[in-house]
Structures are given as C-alpha cells and as structure tokens.
C-alpha cells in the first residue's frame, strides 16, 4: 500500500507499535466505510434497475436485477472509488466522526493526506464490490491467543497477541482464507 513512515507518532510517545496500531485502525475503518457505502450504493442501483425493468416492461427476477446491479458496480470500480474519495474529503468531519472516531484526529488527518489513505480506500472498495464481497478478519484482543491457521507471527514466537499488524483476508464471509494475517506476539 502506501507509506506511513512520515507520521510523527514519536511525538505521542509511540514508536513502531503505535504506528502499526494507527495503520490497522485506519485499515479497519476504511473497510467498514467501504462496506457500508457498498451496501447503500447496491441498494440504490437495484432500485434504479427495478424501475428501468418495470418501465421497459421486461420480466426479470429480483436475483437477476441484483446480479446486474452488482456487475455494473464491479465494472465501474475505479470510477466509483474516485467518487467515494471525493465524498470522503468533501465530508471530512462527518467521515472522521463516524468511521475514524477512535483515532487521534491530528494523526488521522496526516494519514488522509498520504497516498496510503487513497490506496486503502480503493483496495477496500475493490474488496467489497466483489460477488461475494471479500472479508477482513476482525481485530484480535490483546493478551488473547490467536489461531495459527489464520495468523502468522511477526518478529518473534509466542502465543499471546500484543497487537494485530495486518488482518487476515477471506474470500467471502465464512469462506476460505485467502491470506493469513500477521500478529505481534509475546
């Protein structure tokens, strides 16, 4: 993705772990934002297609209409991800308040100004417009054990989670693991 090395977390008494936590929180928020926007746009697309199908007196099942809306959305991924970024920047305060509320606002605004932010949004958008949508593993709790079939250790061996570095990626909800996540352990 992009680089986040220029984020001054040392001023906050952080370091690499704090950078990792900010990046992960940011990634999770990107995904949630894209997931919600995807659901809204899909519903709107289905309603528009249903209206068009009715107006043209074409017989079509709800499944066919949904599939067509999903296909159209998938074909226009690049354009719609750019539009999504415009909406995010236009409604910056609302976006931060809703999706990024658990992050330091100053640091998050720095993240928003990096190529990393735009790349994350575009990647998450591409993930959620798939049929079925790809899914990120939810955050792991600190000091809990982790599943070695789903995560690999970062830097050292251990059994208790210090923090999640990258989430695991699934082909779809309850689907096959596509890529193991990474956890820092003790």
Secondary structure, 3 states (H helix, E strand, C coil): CCCCCCCCHHHHCCCHHHHHHHHHHHHHHHHHHHHHHHHHHHHHHHHHHHHHHHHCCCCCCHHHHHHHHHHHHHHCHHHHHHHHHHHHHHCHHHHHHHHCCCCCHHHHHHHHCCHHHHHHHHHHHHHHCCCCCCEECCCCCCCCECCCCCEEEECCCCCEEEEEEECCEECCCCCCEEECEEEEEC
